[in-house]
Amino acid sequence: MKISGIDIVERIDECLEKYGSNRAKLSKDLEMNQSTLSTWIMRDTVPKADDLYRIAEYLNVDLVWLITGQHSSGIDKNSMDIAKLIQKLDKIDQQEINDIIKLKLNRYDKERESFLSVEEPSPRYGEEETRKYLDWDVYDIPFLGDTAAGTPIDINAEPNEYMPLPGRLLVGNPLDYFYLRIRGTSMTDANIHDGDYVVIRKTNIPQNGEIMLIRYEDESTIKRILIQNDKVFLCWEDGTGKRLMIDSDNFEIQGIHVYTLRPRRRTD
């Protein structure tokens, strides 16, 4: 949805006409420059947030309608109180909130449309699949615990924590993703360090050369998979060159590593 200064002024004029008023009186009552509305039209400039709040309150109209032309349930006192608090913020923070509002309005608009579906192969995962996402959408990805020795991960467990991720980063079904916290230093050469978070996509297919979440001997671990002559190896990436051949009938692939997220470290 494109927010247009021209459209906003047209809605202001519509209201003023109903009230038997005009731009000059609005400008005088709100102590605005009379040329301001004309500037919004000539340059198709979106008015500043504080101007929109004041005009919506003056005209007694829904702020969302004033901005988008789409009716909602109406602006209530609580919404106006929030608007007044926003006016007290500095311009940078106001712009940030304005951007969030635009994203939300865009989301509401697109929810009435079908999901964008693009067919494309995904060589990283070794399979073709449909990439379905909305690049403006955000999904809550569940946190399923730590990858600690002797602790298996139940990928179907009920999570208590979530982390938001943009839909554009997710391939396939967003419900197939979860994240874990790394405990240990066996994958530091792959830039996966103790305390990092890793995003995992569920799959039960071993993929040669990929970093995967494996459940083996009642332990869930992150290792690179190497398949040679029908033999499966778990490979450490910590400078030791260590690798472990595992019984192909005694392990379970739980997912594939997609992203590593590093929390901000304290420097003191």
N, C-alpha and C positions, 0 to 999 in steps of 0.2 A: 504494500500500500504506500503510495506516494503522498506525503502531506504537503499541501500546496497553500502558500500564502494567499493566492488569488481566491481559492475556494473558501478559505476561512473568512476573508473579507466579504465574500458574497453571502455567507451565512450571517455575518454581523449585520449587513445591509437588510437582509430579510427580516431579522428581528427588529431592527430600528423602524422599518416600514410598518410593521404590525403595531408598534408602540406609538406611531405617529411622530417619531423622532428622526434624527439625522446624525451624520458623522460629527458635525460641528459641535452639537450638544454633548455627544459622548466624549469627544476630546476635551471639552471644557470641564465636564463633570469629573473626568478621570485625570485631569491636568496632563493631558498628552498633547504633543504637537499635532496640529491638524493635518500636516502632511504625512504623518506616520502611516496611516492606512493606505494612502496613495502609494507610498514607497513599497509597502508589502505587495501591492498589485503589480507595480511597474517592474520590480525585481523578482517577483514571485518568491519573496523571502518569508520563511516561517517565523512568526512573531516570537519574541522571547517568552519564556515560561511565565514570568511574573505578569507580563502584559495579558497573556491569555487567561490567567487566573482572575485578574481584576475585571476583564471584560465579561467573562462568563458569569461572575458574581453580579456585575452591574446589570446584565441582561436577564439574569435569573434563568440561565439555560444550563444544560448538561455540558460539562467541559469536554467530555469525550465526543459529544455531537458537534460541538464547536470546532474541534480539531479535525474530526474524520467524516462528519456527516452521518454517522451511524448512531442510532438511538440506543441508549442503555436504560437502565432502570431509573436514571436521574441521579444527580449529584446530591448527596446528603450532607448533613452537618459534619459528620466525621471526615468525609472527603475534603470538605472545605478547610477543616482544621489542619489536615495533612498538607493541603496546598499552602496554607499560611506558614507552616513550619518550613516547607521547602523554600519559600521566599527568603527565609533568614539565612540560607546557606550561601556560600560564595558561588561565583559564576561557574567555576569548574565543576563543583558538585551538582549544581543545578543542571548543567549540560549532561552529566553522567546519568542523572535520573531521567532527563528528557530522552536520552538514547534508549534507556531501559523501557520507557513507555512506548517508544516507537517499535521496539522489538516485540513487545507484548501485543500491540495492535496488529502488527504484521502476522503474528502467530494466530490471533483470533480470525483474521481474514483468511489465512491459508487453511485453517482447520475446516473450512467449508469446502475446500477443494480436495481432490484426491492426492495421495502421497506421490511424490516424485519417485519414479522407478526407472533406474537406468541399468540395463543389462551390460555387464562387463566382466571379463575374467579376473580372477584374483590370484596371480601367480604366487604371492606370498603364502597363501593358504593351500595352494596346489589343487584348487577346485574352482569351477565356475559357479557364481552365485549372483543373485540380484542384490545390488546395493540400494537399500531403501533408507533414505534419511531425509530429514528437512534440515538444511544447514542452519536454520535459525532456532531449531529445537534443542532442548537439553534433556538428557536422561539421567536418572538417579541410578548409579551403579553400586551394587551391594558390596560391602566389605566382609570377607569371610575369614579373616584371621591372619595369623603369622605362618610362614613356612619354617617351622622349627623342627628339629630332629625328633623323631618319635611321635609326631603329631600329624595324623592324616587330616586332609581337608575334605569336608563334606560339601561338595559344590552345590548341593540341593538344600543346604541348611537355611533356616530362617534368619536373615541378617538383622542386626541391630543398628548398623551404621550404613550410610550411603555417601557417595561422592558424585557431584554433577559432572557430566561430560557432554560436550557438544555432539549432536547427532552426526555431524559431518565426519567425525573421527571413527564412526562405528560402521562396520560392514555387516550386512545381514540383520538379524533380529537383535535389537538392543538387550533383550532379556537373556541373551547368551553370554553376557559380559559380567565379570566381577573383578574385584581387585584384592590383592594380598600385600602384606608387609614382609619384606625380606629380613630374615635373621640368619646371618652368616656371611662369609666372604668368599664363597667358592665360585662366584661369577663376576668378580671385579673387573676382569679383562674385557668382559662384555658390557662394562659400564653399569653393572647392577651391584649396588653396594648395600651393606648392612643398614637397615633403616629405610631403604627406598620402598616405594610402593610400585607394584607391577600390575598392569591391567591384563587380564587373561580372557581369551575368548574360548568358550567351551567347544571341544572337539574330542573325539575318541580315536582319531586317526593319527598314527605316528608319521611325522613328516621329517624326512632326512635333512639334517643340517639346521633345523630350527630349534629355538629355545622353547621348551615346553614344560608344563606342569605334569609331573609323573607321580603316581602313587605306587610305591614299591616297598615291600616288606613292612607294611603298616606305617609308612612315612610318606608324606607329600613333599616333593622337592622340585626346585627349578634347575634344570640342566639342559645342555644342548644334546639333541639326539643324533646319533650317528648309526646308520644302518649299512652294514657291509656283509655281503654273502649270507643274507638272512639272519645275521647276528645283530643284536641291538646293544649299543653302548651308551652309557651316560657319561658325558664329558664335562669335567671341571674346566673353568676358565679363570684360573687364579695364578697362572705362571708355573704350575707344577706339572702340567701335561697329564694329570691323572685322568683315567677313564675306567669305567666299570662295565663289564659285560653282564647283562642281566638275562634272566630266564624269560623268554618271550611269552611264556604262559603264566608268568607270575608278576605282571605289572599292568597298570592301567593308565592310559593317557587321559588326563583330565582337562587339558586345554593347551592353548598356544599363547606364548607371550606376544603382546601387541605393543604396549607402551611401558616405559619406565618413568615414574614421577618422583622427583626428589624433593623432599620437604626442605624448607629453608633452614639451614644450620645456624646455630648460634656461634658467634665468633669470639665471645668472651670466655 
